[in-house]
Amino acid sequence: MEAIAAIGLASNVLQFIDVGYKVLSTSKELYGAGNEASRSNKDIEFISQEMKRSSRSLRKGISTPQPSDDEKSLLRLAAECERWSSDMIALLDRLKNKSTGSRSKALKAAWRNYKLRDERTRLEKGLDSCRKQLDLQLHIISRSETLEKLGNLDELSKLSNDHLTVLRRSVELLEQSLSGQVMSVSSQLIGELRGILNISDQKLLQSKQKLFLDALRFDGMYGRLDDVESAHAATFEWLLEGKHVPRNKDFEYAISSTDEFRNEARKDFTRWLRSGHGIFHISGKPGAGKSTLMKFLCKNQLATRYLEEWSGSKTLIFAKSFFWRLGSDTQRSLNGLVRSLFFQMLSAVPDLIPVAFPSLWAQADSNANSTIYLEADEIQDAFDKLLVDQATYEAHKIVFFIDGLNEYQGRHIDLVNRLFNWTSNTDGLKICVSSREWNEFMVGFAECPKLRIHECTYEDITTLITDRLKMLSQIPTLIDGDRISSLIWLIAYKAEGVFQWVRLVLTAAEDGILNGDDILGLISKIESFPNELGALYQYLFNSIHVADRRKAFEFLRMSCHMGLDRRLPLFQFWFLNQVIDDPTYALKMSIQNHTEEDMARLLQVTRRQLYGRCKGLLEVYSAPADLPYEIRVGLMHSTVHEFLDQSHIKEALDQAVGHVDFFDRICQTFLAHAKFANTKWSFGEIPGFSDTLFNRELSHIFEFAVNEARIFSSGTSTNQRQARFLEFLNELENLAPARVGSKLPNMYCASRHMLATGCFDILNDVPYPASGPTRPNTYIQTFAVSWLLHEFLCEKDPSYLTSIAGTVEPIVEDANDLVLLLVSCISHFTSDLKIVCYGRLCQFLELCFSRGISPNYVSPWLKGLSLFELTLLAVLFPGGQYQLRYNNTDLPDSIHIYPLRLLELCLRYGARSQFRICFGPMFRERHYDLVSVQVRPMFAAEEFNEAVKRQRPLSISKSSPVAALAEKRNWTPVTLRDLVQLWFPNDCGVLQHLIDRNNDGNISPDLRYPSPDRPLFSEEKTGRAWSEVELGDDILGIVHWAPRIFIADKEPINEDYEVMSDVWYL
């Protein structure tokens, strides 16, 4: 018995005993004549009804699957009380005065009452016995695991509002009933239960808050912040504190010349931190260290203390955001900025969540399985309203640090104006921003306090150079310590405040020192470097030796090819050398095994080659010592990409490299790496990761092939390119069994998140797809399934698909259940890793069905729904960040897919379903004067239907075509047959015939699996392009999640809604 049920049953027993004593006490006075007799009879009726109600409460608590011995005792006590209930009701009936107007009848009733004194005594003793037993049971509850379970925070997180309502009512009943009885356990038990309720309320509040925070969070929210290099030791501290730092007398004059700038900057900035308002603008040249300074300030304790002086007694809310042009769309957008700042604000002060989202907060369910989706406009509106609401600042002060305004993807002047709008009406919000010195920012922030970072960092740069060159002091060189000062001064002077320039020049200087250059040679080399960063890039680019250019340029091109936020493993650059010389090198290469010492040596050689050839334009990013295979390569700075993206540089790269497929280069170097590296480095488990290097890199390759390179999209690639990629996959398929043998490693390729079916998170308790043991001979095929790559599977053994799908008896132990993999592709994700192409989904299902897999196959994991039904849900009710592309193009929110090809395909192969859309409560939203009706999808699978009932329903517009059809038919459920008629009025007859045929079960063998080249529809037959048939307005008119309105349960109605109907038409 659950802990809540046990306490509830105990409270019901105690209430029954309380009523029983009341019955016996009152029964002694139930006699009389006339009005007195009538009142007595009414009292008997009332007490009898109360006793029956108490008895019914006992019966409700008796059902339990596997009770413990103590719980059995409590259940026996409840049953015994129910028997006493029957005796008491019989006693009351015998005491009733049959003739209320007769004096003689009243005397007989009094005599009857006297004669029943022994019966009353027996019943009193019975109740005393029950009370003593209950006292014992309450003692057991208080010292058993019941309270311990309830007090466990993990258990509390699973409780819903309904559970807590039951528990709270049970405690109230216990408290009321115990108040008049002497039971030793009462105060202790009630006190403990009250404490648990307080903790439960707190935990539920936190769960509810987490729903909103999860809806704001996005992948890579802190990606740019993490990517920014931390400040070198002792640099930038001058901006916050004016303590004296010992200086090298050789640089005293040069450093003192910047003191005025630094002192003025420190005075302005610390004043702004401690008492200022509005916007503070940090500007600087490219590569001057703006992002590094912002990261330093965000993490600096002294800066925080200054801000706390400003906030005084009010709570300080600190939030930061770093734009990143080379990151995802969200990372360089206004939406990403607002979500990042909003997330941090609400994380710091969760009490602001109901203020920001009052309507949604009232509707939200704190159940752990719930999810909230927030549209971009909804987030923006709530954020803006919170910032302009003066009530926000009554107890709080807010500061934002926003880096890289120039990396924002949009009109920069609009961003500037928006920042001023946020700060213009209050002194409780201020913002520190950084940007390049572009006109939009220099003019826009002209009246704001400011700091030009490159004017103040001469001493910081000197410190950096000195520390770097000190590392070479133990190496014999031609340069003595006295003369190295002139080298430091020259580099710092020419840097003009640009740290990235210093890094590049230091690399060349260090190489020169190690190569034995004398001081004059080094000075000459440094003086030849241009002062401007762009000119320096050009100089370094031109300085790449002619003999190295082919490979150096391919290194640069391959580093950028899959996106600048994707850094490739260093090992692949070693094999790029070989693949450049022989494009078939990886295919011909045999499987090898090498020691970790061999691998470390090759990494060291590759690192030297990369720096030597590319002159510092590429950088090797280190990894933890125990993860050397995670060492990766990327551009030295974002400004390098800007340089390489210039037309004349692109032309120079193309001329030197020729026509090269760099995606193929990535595939071939990956294959060579997998053949060369030992099993631990490629296929084995990696400490600290839930995945392997092989799996993660191959997932990125598949994603790029399908969504970016579009190798298999018509008109975008040649047959030769497709054949080359398939050859690569075949070679990997042969490699996997040889590498892993019988180890059966874990796969993790189909999805990185729990599944959900469209908007309905009813599959959140299924296992990760492909997260268990995987047969080595299907290792690569599992990736192909998860990315709907039917071109790879169509040439394979047909038994592969059916062996995984298990058309008759599903293989429950096999985590690679095909349906599970497919659902991971057609359901929505909480990340933007994968985008599903509708056309590719149809092609893949065609292959599966033609190989004997039934669209009616039900995976043991998925709530009793078939493959067809899951696909139908995902198309009808897309949710979250799930993207279903049509012909590789994103659809506007108002346009939906009418799945003609998908339905025809599934129905042609015998798909059947009792799918229906059921309609429920109707309400009017007062703010928008919009009438909505709640809907739920239902199937024959009761497990799914019960799961959907536990979730908040969707609401759709009452004016939508689906709702209009249902209203005409008195809100009877809309079936798939009805939807087909709404979608395809010209072609519905054929589809409805197939639906009727399949649901009747009259499917002949020749119709179950017809030839794949016999579709019922085609563009030729319809006489229109597919897009004209399959794209249109949303016939459901989905508005949002329905509000919580439970009239029957007497819950308060959200004031934003006017309830028009509260009935479910099932």
N, C-alpha and C positions, 0 to 999 in steps of 0.2 A: 504494500500500500504506500502511495506517495506520502511524504511528510505532511503536505497540506491537507490531503484527504483524511489522514489520521487525526489531525487537530480538529478538522471540521466535524468528523464523526463524534469525537469526544464532546465538542460543544453542543451537538444535537442531543446526545445522551443526557448531558447535564441540564439542558433546557427541558427535556422530557421529565426528568426527576422534579425539577422546579414546578412544572405544571401539575405533576402528580400530587405533590404535597398541597398545592392550591385546591385541587379537586377534593381531596379528603377533608381538608379544612372547611371548605364551603358546603360539602354535602351534609354536614351535621345540622345545618340550618335550613335545609330545603324542604320546608313544609309550611302549611298555612292554607287560608281560604280566600276567595275573592281576588282582589288585586294582588294581595300578597302571594297567592298561589300562582297567579299569572307571571309575576316577576320571578318566582322560583323556577318555573318552567323555562322562562327565557334564559335564566342563568344556567340551567342545565344544558340547554341547547348550545349556548355560547361555549361553555367549558368542554362539552363533548366535541364541538368543532375544533377547539384548540388542541384537545388531546389527539384527535385524528390527524391534525396537521403535524403535530410533533411526531406521530407514528410514521407518517409519510416521509418526514425528514430522515428518520432512522433508516428506512428502506433505501433511500437514495445513497446512503454512504456505505451500504453493505457490500456492493460489488467490488471485487478486487481480484487480480489474476493469481498472484503467488504471495499470500500474506505470510509474515513471520509468525513465530509462536506468540509474541506479545500482541501482534495485530489480530491474531485469531481470537485472543482473549477479549479484545475490544469489540470484535465483531459478535462474539457470543453474548457479551453484555448488551449490545444493541438489540440482538434478537430477543433476549430475555425481557428487555424493556418493552418491546413490541407486544409480547404476550401479556405483560401487566397492563398495557394499554387496552387490550380487549376486555379484561376483567373490569377495569375502571369504567369503561363506556357502558358495560352491562349494569354495573352498580348504579350509575346515574340514570339509566333508563328505568330501573326498578323504583327509583326514588321519585320519579315524575308523578305529579298529581293528575289523575285521569279526569277529574271533574273539578274545575277551579271554583265553581260557585257553591259547592256543597260543604257545610260544616262537618258533617259526618265523614265525608271523604278526606277532609283535612285531618281529622282525628286518626283515621286509619293510616294516612301517610305518615303522621308523627309516630304512630306505633310501629309502622314498617321501618322507619328510620332507626328507632330504638333497637329493633330486632337485628338490624344489619351492623350493629356495633362490632361484632366479632369479625365480620368480613372487612370492615374498615381497618381493624387492628392488623389483620393478616396482610392487607395491602400496604399498610404503613411499614410493617416489618420488611416487606419485599422491597419497598422503595429505599429503606435504610440500607438493606443489603446492596442494592444497586449503587447507592451513593458511596458506600465503602469501597466497592469494587472499582468505581470510577476514580475515587481518590487514589487508589493504588495505580490505576492505569495512567493517570496524569503524572504521578511520580515517575513512572517508567518512561513516559514521553520526555519528561524534563531531563532525565539523566541518560537517555539513549542517544542513538545517532540521529534521531529525528531533528532535533534543534541544531545539531552540528551540521547536518546536510543543508538545512535552511539557511544557516549562517554562512555557508561557504559561498564566496563571491562568484565562483564559477557556476554554481548551481543557480544563484540569484540571477545571473545574466540570462538564464534560459526561461525565467518566469515572464509571463505576459501580464498585461494589466488585469486580464480576467482572473488569472491565478491569484494575484495580490488582492483583488476585490474579495474573493472567496476567503482568503486568509484573514483579511482585515475584519470581515463580517464575523468570522468564527471567533476571533479574539474578543470582539464586542459582546458576542453572546456569552462567552465564558466569563467575561468581566461582570456582565449584568447578573448572570445566574449565580456566580460565586459570591456576589456581594452579600446575599442573605444567608449564606451557609458557612459552617465552620469546616473548612477543608485546608489542611496545613500547606498544601502545595500551591494554593491559589496565588499568593503575591509573587512568589518566585517565578512561577510559570508565566504569569501575565507579564511580569517585567521583562523576562527574556524574549517573549514573543513580541512585545512592543519594540524592543531593541532591534529584533530582526526586521520588523516592518520598516523601521527608520532606515536601516541599511539597504533594504530592498528598494525603498523609494529612491534612495540616492543612486543605487546601481541602475535602476530603470531610467532615471534622469540622465545618467551618463550614457547609457545605450542609445537613448533618443537623441542626445547631442551628437553622438558619434555618427548617426545616420546623415546628419547635415554636413558634418566635417568630411565624411567619405565622399559625399556628393560634390564637394568643392575640390578635393584633392585630385591631382592628375600626375601621370608619370612624368618624371623629369622636372618636378616643381623646383627642386634645389639642384638640378643638374649643372647649371652654369656656375652657381656658387661653389659647388664642389670642384668644378673644373678649373676655376681661377687659382693661379699660383698664390700661395701664402706669402706675406711680406717677409723679406730677408730680415734676419735678426737686427734689432736696434734701428730699423728704418721706420719712418712715419711717426715715431713716438713724439717727435718735435711738435706735431700738430696739436697735441693734447696737453703736453707739459713742457715747461720752459727750463728744465734742469740743465745744468752745464754738462757737456760731454767733452772729454779730452780730445783735442784735435792734433792731427799731424801738422807740425809747423811748416812742412813743405807746401801745404795746401791752405794755410791760414788766410792768405789774401783772397784766393779764389772763393773760399767758403764764406768769408765774411761779407763778400759782395752780395750774397743771396740772403744774408741775415734779415735785411729789411723786409724782404718779401715774406720770409718765414714768420717773423714776429707779427707782422700785420695779419697774415693768414691765421695764425694761432689765435690772436686776439679776436678776430671776427668770428671764427668758427666756434671757439669755446663760449663766446657771448651768445651766439645763436643757440648752442646746445643748452645753456643754462637758463636763458630768459627770452630768447628770440621767438619769432613766429614766421609764418609764411614759408618760403622756399629758399634753400641754400643751394647754390649751383657750383659744382666742381667740374671744371673743364680741363682739357689738355689735348696734346697731340696724340695721334695714334701710337699705341705702344708705350705711353708715358706712365702707365701704372694706375690708371683710374680705377679699374675693377679691383686691382690688388688693394688699393687704398680703401675702397668701399668695403671689401671683405674684412680688412683690418679693423675698420670702425665698427662694423656690425658685431664683431667678436670681442671688442675691447671693453674691459670692465670700467675704466675711467670714463669713457664716453657714456656708458650706461649710468654711472653715478651723476654725471653732469645733467643728463636727461631727467633723472629722478629729482634733482634739485628743482628743475622746471615744473615737474608734475606735482611736487609738494605732497599734500595729503591725498591727492587723487591717484588712482591706479594708472600706472604707465603701461600703455599698449605699444609694443615695438614690433614692426613688421618690415620685411625686406623682400625685394624682388630684383632679379637680374635678367634683363632681356638678353636673348641669345639668337642672333640672326642665323647661325649655323645649326641651331637645334630644330625642334619640331615646330609646326605651325603655332601651337599653343604657347611655346616659349618665347615667341616673338610677337605676340598679339596682345591687344587690350584685354581680351577675355582671360588670357593667362595671367596678366598682371593683376587683374581684379580678383581672380580666384585665389591666387597666391596670397595677396594681402588679406583678403577676406578670411581665408582659412586660418592664418596666423592670428588675426584679431579675435575670431570666435574661439580658437583654441585657448587663447590667453584669458578671455572672459566669456565662458559659455553662456552666461546669463543674457548675453546680447542676442543669442540665436532666436528666441521667441520674439524679440523686438524686431529683428531683421525680417523674419518670416512668420508673421503672426498667424496667418491662415493655415499654412502648411504645418506649423507647429501644433496647432489644435487638431489637425487631422492625423499627424504622424503616429505610427504604432511603434513602440519601443521594443517590440519583439526582435530577437537577435537575427531572425531570418528576413526582416524587412529591408527594403531598399528605397531610397528617395532619389529621384532624378530631377535635376534643376537645369532648366534651359538657360542659355547664355544671357538672354534678355532679362530673365527672371533674376539671375544673379546680379547683373548690372544695376537693375532698378533697386533691388534691396540694398546693395552697397551704397549707391548714391543717396538713398533716403536716410540710411543710417548716418552718413557723414554730414548731411545738412540738418539733421534733427539735433537741436540744441540740448535735448534731454540726454543725448549720448555723452555729452561732456560735463554733466553734473557730477559724475563720479569718476570720470576717466580723462586722460590726455593721451593723444595718439601721435606717433611719429613713424613716418615711412622713410626707408632708404631704398631708392630705385636707381639701379645702375644701367648704363648703356642705352640711354634714350635714343641714340642714333641707330641702334640695332632693332628698334621697333619697326614692324612691317605695317606701315600705314602713313598717313599724312602727319608729319612731325608737328606742324603748327597746331593741329587738332589735339594732339597729345599734350602740348604745352598749355593750351587753353583749358583742357580738362583738369590738369593739375592745379591751375589757378582757381577753377571753380570749386574744387574740393577744399581749398584753404581760405577762400575769400570771405566766408561768413562766420569764421570762428577763430579764436586764438588757441583752441584746444587741439588743433591738428597742424602739424608742420611736416615738411618733406625735404629731405636731402637728396639731390639728384646728381648724376654725373653724365657727361656726354662729350663728344668731340666738339671742336669749336666751329660748328656749322652755324650759318646765319640764323636758321630757325631758332636755335637755342641762345646764341649770343644776343640777338635782338629781343627774343621773347623773355629772357631772364635778365635783361639789362639793368633793371632797378633792384634786383635781388642781391643780397650779400653773396660773394663768390670767391673762388680760389682757382687759380691757374696752376695746376699741379707741376707742370714741367719747369716753372720758374723757381720752384722751391726745393728741388730734389738733388741738387749738386752734391751735397754732403752724403745723402743716402747712396747715390751712385758710387761715390768714392769708397764708401764702406763696403759695398758689394764687390767692387773690383779688387780692393785690398784683400778681402777674405778669400776670394776665388784664387788669386795669385799666390796667397800664402800656402795653399794646398800643394803648390809645386816647389816649395822651399826646400824640401828634402831631396829633390832631384838635382844632380849636378848639371848646371847649365853655364852658358857663356855670359850670363847676366848676374851681376852681384846685387846685393840688397839695396845699396845706395842708389844705383842707377835705375832700379825698377820704379822709383817714385816718379820719375819723369814719364814713364810709360803709363802709370796710373793717371797722372794729371792729364796727359794727352787724350786718353780714352774718355775721361769724365768731361773734359772740355768739349770734345767733338760730339758727345752724346746729345747735348742740348736738352737734357731732361728726359730722353727717351730710353726707357729700360730695355725694350726689345732690341734696340740698336746695340746697346752694351752687350747683351747676351750673345748676339751674333759675332760681334767683334772680339769678345773674349774667347769664343771658341777658336777663332782664327789665331789669336795671340797665343793661346795655350798650345795649339798645334805647332806654331812657330818655335816656341820655347822648347817643346819636346823634340823638335826636329833639329835643334842646335843653332837656331838663328841668333845672331848677336843683336845688341840693343839698337844699332843703327838700322839693321835690316827690319826689325820689328817696327820701329818708328816709321820707317818708309812705307811699310805695308799698311799700317793703321792710317797714316796720312792720306793714302790713296783711296780709302773708303769714303764714299759720299756721306754727307751729314744727314740728309733726309732719309727717312726709312724706306720710302718707295724707291728712291735712287739707289739705296744700299741693296735692296732686293734685286734691282736690275743689275747692279755691279756683281753681286754673288751669282746671279743666274748666268751672266756672261762669262764669269770666271770658271764655270764648270768645264773641265778639260774636254776637248773634242772627242777623245777616245772614250770618255765616260758618259757622254751626253745621252746616248741611246738608253742605257740602263738607268741613269739618273732621272731622265725625263719619264721613263716608264714607272719608276718608283713614285714620282710626284703624281702622275696621272692615276695610278692604281690607288694611292692613298685617298684620293678625292672621289673615286668612282661610285662607291656605295653610300655616299653621304658623309659630310664632314663630322657628323656626330658618331660615325662608326669607325673606330680605329682597328686596323687589322693586326693580327699577331705578328710579332717580329719575325718569327720563323718563316712566314710565307714570303718574306723579302729575300731570304736566302735561296729559296727555290725559284723565285722569279729570275734570278741570274741564269738558272739552268733552262727554264722554260723559254726565255728570250732566245737562247741559242738553239733550242730544239723544242718547238711547240708540242711534240708528242712525248716529251721526256717523262711526264708523270704517268701517262698511260703505259709506257714501256717499263717503267721502274718496278722492280721487285719489292716485295715486302721485306722490311729490314727491322732489326732490333738494335738499339743502341743504349749505352749506359747514360746515366744522368750527366756524367763528366763530359761525354761526347756532345750531348745536347748543349751544355753550358758553354763549351768551347765554340761551337758553331754560332751561338747567340752573340758571343763576344766579337767574333769575326764579322758577323752581319752588322752589328752596331757600328763598328769602325768603317765598314764599307759605306753604310748609309750616311754617316756624318761626312766622310771624306768626299763622296760623290756629290751629295746634295748641298754641301756648304752651309749646313745649319738650317736650311729651309724646312726640313723634316726633323722631328724630335722623337726620341725614344722615351716613352712613359714607363716608369719603373713599376714593379709589382712587388708584393710581399716576397720575402726570401724563399718561402716554401712553395711559391706559385710562380716559378720562372716562366712557365708556358703562358702566363697571362701578361707578359711584357708586350706592349703594343706600340704602334707607330702612328703619329698624326702630324698635322701641320704645326709648325712652331708657334704660330699665332694666327688669329683670325685675319689679320692684315695680309698674311701670305696668300690666303685664298683670293682676296681682292686683287692682289698683284697677278696671280695666275689666271684670273678670270678676264684680264684685259685681252682685247682682240689680237694685238700683235704678239703677245706671249702665247696665246692659243695657237696662233699660226706657226710660231717657231717650234712649239711642241709637236704639232702635227707633222711638220716637215721632217723633223728628226726621227720621229717614231713611226710614221706611216700609218696605214689603216690597221689598227689593232683593236680586237674585241677585248676590252679590259675586264668585262665580266667573265669571259672565258679565262683570262689570266688568273682571276681570283679563284675560279673553280679548280684550275689545274694546280695552282700552288697549294690549295687546300688538300687536294688529293695526294700530292707528293708529301705534304706534311703528315697526313694520316698514315701513309705507307712507311714513312721514315721513323716517326716518333714511337716510343714504346706504348704499350696498352694503357698504362697508368696515365700518360699525358693526353691521350686522345679519348679513350673509351671508359677509363676507370672513373670512380667517384673522386671528386675534387673536394678536399677539406674546406668547409666553410661555404660550399655551394650546394644547391639542391639539384644541380645539373652538371653535365660534362662539357668540356671545351668543344668536343666534336659536335654534340647536339646543338649547342647554342650557335656555333658558327654555321652549321648546315641549315638551321632554321632561318638565319638571315639570308643565306643563299637562295633558299626556296622562296622566301618572301620577295626578294628582289627580282627573281626570275619571273614570278607570276605577276606582281603588281607594278614593278618599275621597268625592268628590261622588257617585259611582255614578250618573252621569247615565243610563246605559243599563241599570241594574238595575231589574227589575220592581218596581213599588210604591214606588220611592223618588224618582221624578221624573215630571214631566208630559211629554206629547208636545211641548208648546211649548218646554220646556227642551232636549229632545233636538234639536229642529229648529233652535233657536238655535245650539247648538254645531256642528251639521253645517254650518250656513250660515257660521259662522266659519271652519271648515276649508276649505270651498269657496272662500272669498275668499282664504285663504292660498295655496291651490293655484293660483289665477289669478295671484297676486302673484309667486310664485317664478320662473316663466320670465321675467317682465318685469324682475325684479331682477337675476337672475344671467345672463340671456342664454345664451350658449354656453359660459360659463366652466366649467360642470360642477364646482361646488365639492365639497369632501369632506363626506360625511355621517358622523355618529357617534351615531346615535340608538338603534340597536337594543340595544346592550350596551356597557357600559364595561369589560368584562373578557373575558378569554379564555373560550371555551366549555368546558363539560365535560358529559358525558352521565351524569346521575345521579351515582353515586359514582365513576364511572370517568373519570379525566382523560385520555381518549385523544384528545381533540380539541384539545390545547393547542398544536398547531402550525398550526391553521387561522387565516386572517386575521380581524381584527375584522370582524364583520358590518357592512355598509354603511359601510366606512371608505375606500372608493375613490370614483372619479367616479360621480356620480349624475345621471341625466337630469333636467333641470329640471321636466318635466311629471309626473314621479313623485316629486318631492321630498317632498310632504306625504303621499302614499300610502305611502311607505316608513315613515314614522312610524306610520301606521295599521296596517300589517302588524305592525310590531314590538310594538304594543300590542293586537293581536288585535281591532281595532275593525272588525268586519265590517259594522256599520251604515253606515259611510262608504263602504266598497268595494262594497257590494251594488248601489248605483245607478250604478256606474262602468262603463266599457267593459269587457266580459268579457275582451277581449284583453290587458288590463293584466296580469292574474295569469299567464296562460299565456306572455306574452312574457318575464316575469321567470323563471318556473319552467323554461321550455324543456322541454316534455314529451317531445320527441324528442331534439334536440341541445342540451344545456345550454350556456348562454352563459358560458363559462369566464371571460371578461374582466369580466363584470358582477359587481361586488362586492355587488350587491343581490339576489343569488340568493335566491329566495323561501324555499327550504328553510333556508338559512343564517339568514335572519331569523326563521323560525318556531322553529328550534332555539334561537336566542337567547332565545326566550320560554319554551320548555318545559324548558330545561336549567337547572341550578342556577347561581347567581351567587355571587361572593365578596363582594358587598355586598347590602344589604337594599333596594336601590332599587326593584325590581319584584317584585310578587307575582302569580302566575299563577292565574287562575280556571279551574277545570276545565270548568265549563259553557260559559264563553266560548271556551275552546279547542275544544270540540266544535262549537260554532256556527261558528267560523271555518273549521275543517277542512271542515265541510259545504259552506260557500260555495266553498272552493277545489276540492273534488272535483266539485261540480255545475258548475263552470266548465271542467272538463276536465283538471284537474291530477291526476295519478295518485298514489295513496298509495305506489306503488312507485318514484316518482321518486328518483333518486340524485344528489345534488349532487356535483360534482367535488371538493369540498373535504372531504367528511366520511367518509373511511375506507371507502367502499363501502357504507355503510348507507343504507337508504331512509328517506323521511320517516316511514313507519309504524314502522320498526324503531327509529328515534331516539326517537319518541314513546313507544313501548313501554318502552324503557330508562329514560326519565325518570320514568315512572309507577311502574315496578317497583322501581327503585333510587334513590330520591331521596337526595340527599346534601348536606352542607355546610349553608349557610343558605338553600338553595332552599326556597321555600314554594309549595305547590300548594294553593290554597284551594278549598273546596267550598261553593258557594252563598255566597261571600264570607265564609266563617267559617274560622278556623284549626282544624286538626284536632289532637287530642292525639297524642302520639308513638305510642301503642298502636293508633291507628285509622288504617287505610289505605283508599285508594280502590280498589274493585273496578271497573275501567273498562268496565262493560257498554255504555254509550252509545258510548264511544270505540271499542271493539272492533267493535261492530255497524256503526258508521259506516264504519270503514276496510275491514272485510271486505265490506260491502255494495258498496263501490266497487272490489273486486277485490284488496285487500291480500293479499300472500303473504310468507311468511318461513320460513326454516329455523331459527328461534330455538329454542334449547334451553338449559337450565341444567345444566351439568356439575358433577359432585361429585368431591371430591378427598380429601386427607388429613384424618383425624379425630383430635381431641385432646381431652383433658379438662383444664379449668382447675382447678388444685388448690385455689385460694382459694375458688372458688364452687361447686366440684363440678358444673360445667356441661360437658356434652359438646357440642362444636361440630364442624361439618364445613365444609370450605372449598368455595366454589362460584365458578363463572365463567359469565357469559352468553356464548354462542357463536352465530355466524350463518354464513351461507354466505360472507360477505366475509372473505377470508383476511387482508386488511390489518388489519381490526379485530381478528380473533382473535389475530394475532401481537402486536398492541399490548396486548391484555388479558393475554396470557401474560407480558408483561414487567412487569405491575403485580402488586402484592400482591393476592391474592384476598380476597373477603369471607368471613366465617365466619357461618354460620347455626346456629341451635339444632337439634340432632339430633331434638328432640321436635316441631319445627314440622311442619305438615301436608305441606309440600313434601318435606322430608327423610324423613318417615314413608312417603310414597308411593314415593320412590326406593328406600328400604331394602327395601320389599316386593318390588321388582323388581330386586334385586341391584345397586342404584345405577346403573341405566341412566339416561341424561339425561332430564329432564322437559321436555316440549315445550309449546308454546303450547296445543295441544289438551288436554293434561293440566291446565294451569293453569285453563283455562276450566271444566273439570269441577269443580275444587276451589272456584273462585269462585262459579259459578252452577249448582249441582246441579239446579235446577228448569228452567233455560233453556239448558243447555249443548248440547242436541241441535241447535238451530238454528245456533248459532255453530260447532259442530264440522262441520256440513254445509257451511257457507260456507268454513271452513278447508280441508276436503278438496277442495271444488270449485275454489277458487282455486289450491291447490298442484298440482292436476291440470292446470291451464291451460285448462280447459273453460269459459271465461267468454264467454258470448254478448254481442254488442254491446249488446243491450237491458239486460243485467244489469251491464255495466261502468259505465254512467253512468245509473242509474235516476233518476226524478224525485226531487227533494229531499224531497217530502212523502210518501215511502213508507218510513218507518223500520219495521223489523221489530218493534221493541219501543216501548212507550210506557207511561206510568204507568197508563193505562187498561187496557192489555193485561196488564201484570204484576199489576194489582190492588193494588199497593203504591206508596208514595211512592218516588221515586228513591233517597232517602237510605237507605231500608230495604234496597234491593237493592245499592247501590253502596258502602256503608260497612261495614267490619268489621275484625276483628283481622288483624294482619300474618301472612299464611299462610307467608311466608318465614322469619319469626323472625330477622331480621338482628340479629346481636350486635355485631359490630365488624369492623375489618380483621383478617384472619387473621394469626397470628404467623409469623415466618420460621422454618420448620422444614423443612430439606432433608436427610432421612436419606440419600438416595442420594449426596449430595455430601459426606457425612461432616462436615457443619457441626455445631458444638455446638448442643445442644438447649436452648432456654430452660427454666430450672429451674421456671418457673411452670406448665409444661404437660407433660402426660403423653401421649406420642404413642401412638395406638391403631391408626392406619393411615396409610400414606404413599403410597397409590396414587391416581392420577387415572383416573377412569372416563370416557373420552372417546368 
